[in-house]
Amino acid sequence: MELSGSNTNSNCWSKCDLGDIRLNKRAEYLGNRMLEKPNGPIPHQMGSWASTKSCYRFLDNPLVSYASLVSPHFTCSKNSSSQFEQVLCIHDTSEVNFGLDSEIEGLSRIGKGLSKGFLLHTSLGVVVSPFPKVLGILNQEIYYRKPESKNETKKSRYNRKRESDLWVGALEHIGNYQSTTRYIDIMDRGADIFRVIKKCLLLGHDFVIRAAYNRKLIDEERKLFDLIRGTDPHGSAKLAIPRSAKHKRRLSHLKKASKKITIRPSYPYQNELPITCTVVYAKERRCPSKEEPIEWIVLTSLSANSLEECCKILDMYAIRWIIEEYHKCLKTGCRLESTQLKNNERIERLLGFL
């Protein structure tokens, strides 16, 4: 994998508009110092006590916002994507975790409510030819969970802002930026939402989304999972499986099938038109002992009428691991979760650099 955006970061920081030319120049200076030692604490990055104090003052300045620091980078990434015919937009939500006993102000509960932090939803631009290359971040949003109301109804829950809005908001922000560039949204199970799929299509994006729900289908007696598992495979092929918490890295033999389907809208979208797409299925034939076999059920707007086309789609989905590595690098490599800052707004400004 190649990272193509690192040499342009300083140019992006120089384009920050913080309302004061001195702050703009300070942002560029701080960004370049952090870039030299991305895994070091702030005093080591700055190199002197005077520069360290200047950095802390900057991170404490209410005129500086996370959005103002990162928006030029989004623009640079989008401009880079316009040079390619096809760009993968890999989306994912990650928890930034500071621990249950954290005294940092302004955090929310994450996970199952057993820790404190915030959610970070990232959209990463990647091109795949001749090998995966990261263009940069196309969009990123910080989200703080709010306590659930005990008296909340199902209808009111769908009417308020929800975590699923992160997926839709990212798609809207990316938009159909260049008519010459074909965007393909790559998403995990968290994006298996009717309105997310619909938004992809409205924006003219293609999508590859891992299915989370055994949906009801139009003109089919069986539900989605039962239908595709019973479909005759096109054949089998090899796929390189990256290492994860659930399985070892290996070269796997997968049988692959596909079928055209029409998804029946569910509540609260029951009055919407149904969505026609393709479901692609992959199941590992010979699984190593003591491990669960790989099984992927993927929804896509792309053509998948042959073994070759199924392989291309699943190869795209397999590239999704890059965004997992990005979040891991941000939190452990750049030490975001180890920061000594005691206020969420200061951490957001630091994140604008990291």
C-alpha positions as CSV (number, residue, x, y, z in Angstrom):
1,M,0.0,0.0,0.0
2,E,1.2,3.5,-0.8
3,L,0.3,6.7,1.0
4,S,0.2,9.5,-1.6
5,G,-1.2,12.4,0.5
6,S,1.6,12.9,3.1
7,N,3.7,15.1,1.0
8,T,0.9,17.6,0.5
9,N,-0.2,17.9,4.1
10,S,1.8,21.1,4.7
11,N,0.3,22.7,1.6
12,C,-3.2,21.9,3.0
13,W,-2.3,23.4,6.4
14,S,-1.2,26.6,4.6
15,K,-4.7,26.9,3.2
16,C,-6.4,26.9,6.6
17,D,-8.6,30.0,7.1
18,L,-8.7,30.7,10.9
19,G,-9.7,34.3,10.6
20,D,-6.2,35.6,11.5
21,I,-3.1,35.3,9.3
22,R,-1.0,34.7,12.3
23,L,-3.1,31.7,13.3
24,N,-2.9,30.5,9.7
25,K,0.9,30.6,9.8
26,R,1.0,29.0,13.2
27,A,-1.2,26.1,12.0
28,E,1.2,25.5,9.2
29,Y,4.2,25.6,11.5
30,L,2.7,23.3,14.1
31,G,1.5,20.8,11.5
32,N,5.0,20.5,10.0
33,R,6.6,20.0,13.4
34,M,4.1,17.3,14.2
35,L,4.7,15.7,10.9
36,E,8.4,15.2,11.7
37,K,7.6,13.2,14.8
38,P,4.0,12.0,14.5
39,N,4.3,9.4,17.4
40,G,5.9,11.8,19.9
41,P,4.3,13.8,22.7
42,I,3.8,17.5,22.0
43,P,7.0,18.7,23.9
44,H,9.1,16.4,21.8
45,Q,7.4,17.4,18.6
46,M,7.9,21.1,19.3
47,G,11.5,20.9,20.4
48,S,11.5,23.8,22.8
49,W,9.5,25.1,25.8
50,A,8.6,28.3,23.9
51,S,7.2,26.3,20.9
52,T,5.4,23.9,23.3
53,K,3.7,26.7,25.1
54,S,2.7,28.2,21.7
55,C,1.2,24.9,20.7
56,Y,-0.8,24.6,23.9
57,R,-2.1,28.1,23.4
58,F,-3.1,27.3,19.8
59,L,-5.0,24.1,21.0
60,D,-6.8,26.2,23.6
61,N,-7.8,29.0,21.1
62,P,-11.6,29.2,20.6
63,L,-11.0,30.8,17.2
64,V,-9.5,27.4,16.0
65,S,-11.9,24.6,15.2
66,Y,-11.4,21.0,14.2
67,A,-13.4,21.7,11.0
68,S,-11.3,24.7,10.0
69,L,-8.1,22.5,10.3
70,V,-9.3,19.5,8.3
71,S,-11.5,21.0,5.6
72,P,-8.5,22.1,3.4
73,H,-7.3,18.5,3.5
74,F,-10.7,17.2,2.4
75,T,-10.5,19.6,-0.6
76,C,-7.0,18.4,-1.4
77,S,-8.1,14.8,-1.3
78,K,-11.1,15.5,-3.5
79,N,-9.0,17.3,-6.0
80,S,-6.6,14.4,-6.1
81,S,-9.5,12.0,-6.7
82,S,-10.6,13.9,-9.8
83,Q,-7.5,12.7,-11.6
84,F,-8.8,9.1,-11.5
85,E,-11.6,7.3,-13.3
86,Q,-12.5,5.2,-10.3
87,V,-12.0,5.9,-6.6
88,L,-13.0,3.8,-3.6
89,C,-14.6,5.7,-0.8
90,I,-14.0,3.5,2.2
91,H,-16.2,4.5,5.2
92,D,-15.9,3.3,8.8
93,T,-16.8,4.4,12.3
94,S,-14.2,3.9,15.1
95,E,-14.4,4.5,18.8
96,V,-11.7,6.8,20.3
97,N,-11.5,5.4,23.8
98,F,-10.0,7.3,26.8
99,G,-11.1,4.8,29.4
100,L,-13.9,4.7,32.0
101,D,-11.9,6.6,34.6
102,S,-10.9,9.4,32.2
103,E,-11.2,13.0,33.7
104,I,-11.3,14.6,30.2
105,E,-14.2,17.1,30.0
106,G,-16.8,16.8,27.3
107,L,-16.6,13.1,26.4
108,S,-19.6,10.7,26.0
109,R,-20.1,7.1,26.8
110,I,-19.0,4.6,24.1
111,G,-19.1,0.9,23.5
112,K,-21.8,-0.5,25.8
113,G,-21.5,2.5,28.0
114,L,-18.5,1.1,29.9
115,S,-16.0,3.7,28.7
116,K,-15.6,7.4,27.7
117,G,-14.6,8.9,24.4
118,F,-16.2,9.7,21.0
119,L,-17.0,8.2,17.7
120,L,-14.9,9.1,14.6
121,H,-16.5,8.5,11.2
122,T,-13.9,8.6,8.4
123,S,-14.2,8.4,4.6
124,L,-10.9,7.4,3.0
125,G,-10.2,7.9,-0.7
126,V,-8.3,5.0,-2.3
127,V,-7.4,4.0,-5.8
128,V,-6.7,0.3,-6.6
129,S,-4.6,0.3,-9.8
130,P,-1.9,-1.0,-10.0
131,F,-2.0,-1.4,-6.2
132,P,-4.0,0.2,-3.4
133,K,-2.9,3.8,-2.9
134,V,-4.4,6.2,-0.3
135,L,-5.3,9.6,-1.7
136,G,-6.4,11.1,1.6
137,I,-9.5,11.7,3.8
138,L,-12.6,12.8,1.9
139,N,-14.6,13.4,5.0
140,Q,-14.4,12.9,8.7
141,E,-16.8,13.7,11.6
142,I,-16.7,13.5,15.3
143,Y,-19.8,12.3,17.1
144,Y,-20.7,12.3,20.8
145,R,-23.4,9.9,21.9
146,K,-26.3,11.4,23.9
147,P,-28.0,9.4,26.7
148,E,-31.1,7.6,25.5
149,S,-34.4,8.8,26.8
150,K,-36.3,6.1,28.7
151,N,-39.6,7.3,27.3
152,E,-38.5,7.5,23.7
153,T,-40.8,5.9,21.2
154,K,-39.8,4.1,18.0
155,K,-41.1,7.0,15.9
156,S,-39.3,9.7,17.9
157,R,-36.0,7.7,17.7
158,Y,-36.1,7.7,13.9
159,N,-36.9,11.5,13.8
160,R,-33.9,12.6,15.9
161,K,-30.2,12.7,14.9
162,R,-28.8,9.2,15.0
163,E,-25.5,7.5,14.4
164,S,-26.7,6.3,11.1
165,D,-26.8,9.9,10.0
166,L,-22.9,9.7,9.9
167,W,-23.0,7.5,6.9
168,V,-25.6,9.7,5.0
169,G,-23.7,12.9,6.0
170,A,-20.4,11.6,4.7
171,L,-22.0,10.7,1.3
172,E,-23.6,14.1,1.0
173,H,-20.3,15.8,1.9
174,I,-18.4,13.8,-0.8
175,G,-21.3,14.3,-3.3
176,N,-20.8,13.7,-7.0
177,Y,-17.8,15.9,-6.9
178,Q,-16.5,15.1,-10.5
179,S,-18.7,13.7,-13.2
180,T,-15.6,12.1,-14.7
181,T,-14.8,10.2,-11.4
182,R,-16.7,7.0,-10.5
183,Y,-17.1,6.8,-6.8
184,I,-17.6,3.3,-5.2
185,D,-18.6,3.4,-1.6
186,I,-17.1,0.5,0.5
187,M,-18.9,0.0,3.8
188,D,-19.2,-2.6,6.5
189,R,-22.4,-3.9,8.2
190,G,-23.1,-0.6,10.0
191,A,-24.1,0.9,6.6
192,D,-26.7,-1.8,5.8
193,I,-29.4,0.8,6.0
194,F,-32.1,1.5,3.4
195,R,-31.6,5.2,3.3
196,V,-27.8,4.8,3.0
197,I,-28.2,2.6,0.0
198,K,-30.7,5.0,-1.5
199,K,-28.4,8.0,-0.9
200,C,-25.6,6.2,-2.8
201,L,-27.8,5.8,-5.8
202,L,-29.2,9.3,-5.7
203,L,-25.7,10.7,-5.7
204,G,-24.7,8.5,-8.6
205,H,-22.3,6.4,-6.5
206,D,-21.9,2.7,-6.8
207,F,-21.7,0.7,-3.5
208,V,-20.3,-2.4,-2.0
209,I,-21.9,-2.9,1.5
210,R,-21.7,-6.0,3.7
211,A,-25.2,-7.2,4.6
212,A,-26.2,-7.1,8.2
213,Y,-29.9,-8.0,7.9
214,N,-31.7,-11.0,6.6
215,R,-34.1,-8.7,4.6
216,K,-37.4,-9.5,3.0
217,L,-37.3,-9.4,-0.8
218,I,-39.9,-8.7,-3.4
219,D,-41.0,-11.7,-5.5
220,E,-39.0,-14.1,-3.4
221,E,-40.4,-16.5,-0.7
222,R,-37.1,-16.8,1.0
223,K,-35.3,-14.0,2.8
224,L,-31.9,-12.6,1.7
225,F,-29.5,-14.9,3.5
226,D,-31.5,-18.1,2.9
227,L,-31.8,-17.2,-0.8
228,I,-28.2,-16.5,-1.6
229,R,-26.8,-19.4,0.5
230,G,-29.0,-21.7,-1.6
231,T,-27.8,-20.2,-5.0
232,D,-25.6,-22.3,-7.2
233,P,-22.0,-20.8,-7.1
234,H,-20.3,-19.5,-10.2
235,G,-17.2,-21.3,-9.1
236,S,-14.4,-20.8,-6.6
237,A,-11.3,-18.5,-6.4
238,K,-8.5,-17.5,-4.1
239,L,-8.6,-14.4,-1.9
240,A,-6.0,-13.0,0.4
241,I,-7.6,-12.5,3.8
242,P,-5.9,-9.9,6.1
243,R,-5.3,-10.7,9.7
244,S,-8.0,-9.6,12.2
245,A,-9.1,-10.3,15.7
246,K,-11.2,-13.2,14.5
247,H,-8.8,-15.0,12.1
248,K,-5.3,-15.3,10.9
249,R,-3.9,-13.9,7.7
250,R,-4.2,-16.5,4.9
251,L,-4.9,-17.2,1.3
252,S,-8.4,-18.6,1.3
253,H,-10.4,-20.6,-1.3
254,L,-13.9,-19.2,-1.5
255,K,-16.9,-20.4,-3.5
256,K,-18.7,-17.4,-4.9
257,A,-22.3,-16.8,-6.1
258,S,-24.5,-13.9,-7.0
259,K,-28.1,-13.0,-7.6
260,K,-30.2,-10.0,-8.6
261,I,-32.6,-9.0,-5.9
262,T,-35.1,-6.3,-5.0
263,I,-35.1,-5.1,-1.4
264,R,-38.5,-4.5,0.2
265,P,-38.4,-1.1,2.2
266,S,-38.8,-1.6,5.9
267,Y,-40.0,0.9,8.6
268,P,-39.8,3.9,8.5
269,Y,-39.2,3.8,4.7
270,Q,-42.2,1.5,3.9
271,N,-43.6,4.1,1.5
272,E,-40.3,4.4,-0.5
273,L,-39.7,2.6,-3.8
274,P,-37.9,-0.7,-3.5
275,I,-34.2,-0.9,-4.4
276,T,-32.9,-3.4,-7.0
277,C,-29.3,-4.4,-6.6
278,T,-27.1,-7.6,-6.6
279,V,-26.1,-9.8,-3.7
280,V,-22.7,-11.4,-3.8
281,Y,-21.9,-14.4,-1.7
282,A,-18.5,-15.9,-0.7
283,K,-18.0,-18.9,1.6
284,E,-14.6,-20.5,2.6
285,R,-14.3,-24.1,1.4
286,R,-11.4,-25.3,3.5
287,C,-11.1,-23.5,6.8
288,P,-8.2,-23.9,9.1
289,S,-9.0,-25.8,12.3
290,K,-10.2,-23.8,15.3
291,E,-11.3,-20.9,13.1
292,E,-14.7,-19.9,11.8
293,P,-14.9,-20.1,8.0
294,I,-15.0,-16.8,6.1
295,E,-18.5,-15.9,4.9
296,W,-19.4,-12.7,3.2
297,I,-22.8,-11.5,2.0
298,V,-22.3,-8.3,0.1
299,L,-24.9,-5.9,-1.5
300,T,-23.7,-4.0,-4.6
301,S,-24.9,-1.9,-7.4
302,L,-22.1,-3.2,-9.6
303,S,-22.5,-6.0,-12.2
304,A,-21.8,-9.4,-10.7
305,N,-23.0,-12.0,-13.3
306,S,-19.8,-14.0,-13.5
307,L,-17.1,-15.5,-11.3
308,E,-14.6,-12.8,-12.5
309,E,-17.0,-10.0,-11.6
310,C,-17.7,-11.5,-8.2
311,C,-14.0,-11.7,-7.5
312,K,-13.5,-8.0,-8.4
313,I,-16.2,-6.9,-6.1
314,L,-14.9,-9.0,-3.2
315,D,-11.4,-7.8,-3.9
316,M,-12.7,-4.2,-3.4
317,Y,-14.4,-5.1,-0.1
318,A,-11.2,-6.8,1.1
319,I,-9.4,-3.4,0.6
320,R,-11.6,-2.1,3.4
321,W,-8.9,-3.2,5.9
322,I,-6.9,-0.1,5.0
323,I,-9.3,2.1,7.0
324,E,-8.9,-0.2,10.0
325,E,-5.2,0.4,9.8
326,Y,-5.7,4.1,9.5
327,H,-7.7,4.3,12.7
328,K,-5.2,2.1,14.5
329,C,-2.3,4.3,13.4
330,L,-4.2,7.4,14.5
331,K,-5.0,6.1,17.9
332,T,-1.8,4.1,18.8
333,G,0.8,5.3,16.3
334,C,0.0,9.0,16.8
335,R,-1.0,8.4,20.4
336,L,-4.3,10.2,20.2
337,E,-5.8,8.0,23.0
338,S,-2.7,8.7,25.2
339,T,-2.9,12.5,25.0
340,Q,-2.6,14.4,28.3
341,L,-5.0,17.1,27.2
342,K,-8.0,17.4,29.6
343,N,-10.7,19.0,27.3
344,N,-12.5,17.5,24.4
345,E,-12.2,20.7,22.3
346,R,-8.4,20.7,22.7
347,I,-8.4,17.0,21.6
348,E,-10.5,17.8,18.6
349,R,-8.0,20.5,17.5
350,L,-5.1,18.1,18.0
351,L,-7.0,15.6,15.9
352,G,-7.2,18.2,13.2
353,F,-3.4,17.8,12.8
354,L,-3.1,14.1,13.5
